[in-house]
């Protein structure tokens, strides 16, 4: 069982690869910048450094939102062949803050009231209608970049001109008072495997660790954990980080497909990379077993539809007893102790019901 982590080679990705070597036969980090997807009328193929990528039973794609299109393309090509914790739509949704919120809303995951407008003039009109304070951000960006706070219409107008340099649509969101704190939850499958409360640095409403925030260990109650897991499932992600706000009601603000692990590991004193590696291995084993079973059933169905149902196999003879392959037993639908006629001659054996 082999694993490939496709990433930019960040510390968190490399930690997962190192831990995965305790579970997988082989675990490699592949540079996403060397990936290529080829499409033709007959097939899709994924190349790494000019050579077709194969030999992996699990592929975990991480990396910047700048590679969202490539990440989705790779997943489209490989998701039915190997286990991948992130599905094609995960990259389209989670790398865009507003699309994430739309998916949350559709799946009844609580979110702050949010506005999206494509132009500077449109944004300024929204600013005249909302209640202050507000948060303003751009759809694509990570680690708190492009997230700004305005406590009045005057400051909002000034900030919106600054955001214009990003040449992206504008997201305007109601501000939920949390004393510059939020919750970061790492989800793997049906549970939260790690969580912390993040506190923003002085005079900064952003709680991101990369923006100077500090993390502390936090045990989530069942309701908050359910919100985090539901958010991850909404974007088809088996592994991701979910950022939540604690107010009168817990709300999801963002989902991160490639979360850094150093801050949260330091805050809670847990080896999350190890937990993720173990999760990937178990899921890959289950996926591989399901694929084998599916292929096996397909072979049986194909053979049942053929007039000449020949099976190529090696005989197993022990103590003079011929053991038939399981697939042959299933195809004949013989029952235990059923009476049959054996027609035997050199190099040939026919078994028939009486």
Secondary structure, 3 states (H helix, E strand, C coil): CEEEEEECCCHHHHHHHHHHCCCCCEEEEEEHHHEEEEECCCCEEEEECCEECCCCCEEEECCCHHHHHHHHHHHHHHCCCCECCECHHHHHHHCCHHHHHHHHHHCCCCCCCEEEECCHHHHHHHHCCCCCCEEEEECCCCCCCCEEEECCHHHHHHHHHHHHHHCCCEEEEECCCCCCEEEEEEEECCEEEEEEEEECCCCCCCCCHHHCCEEEECCCCHHHHHHHHHHHHHCCECEEEEEEECCCCCEEEEEECCCCCHHHHHHHCCCHHHHHHHHHHHHHHHHHHHHHHHHHHHHHHHHHCCCCCCCCCCCEEECCEEECCHHHHHHHCCCCCCCEEEEEECCEEEEEEC
